[in-house]
């Protein structure tokens, strides 16, 4: 009877260890799946970061190009402003000269 009890006890222990082993195997499968998922997420994040870096470089290049274009426009604007002011001054000087000539002509007519 002691052998039967001992056999039953050992059988019970074996059953318990098998159940623990199955639970551990299931835990390992879940953890492996979670690890695989985490790896995929990390890869996706790395790819997203790379795309963001590329977009940042593109935007920086566009910004630099826009700044250069603005500088060219400012230079052209200054050039045209200077030309306009020079022309305005010439017209004003011509008007003064013409008025002066008219005054001289009146003086000759009067004399």
Buried (B, 14 or more C-beta within 10 A) or exposed (E): EEEEEEEEEEEEEEEEEEEEEEEEEEEEEEEEEEEEEEEEEEEEEEEEEEEEEEEEEEEEEEEEEEEEEEEEEEEEEEEEEEEEEEEEEEEEEEEEEEEEEEEEEEEEEEE
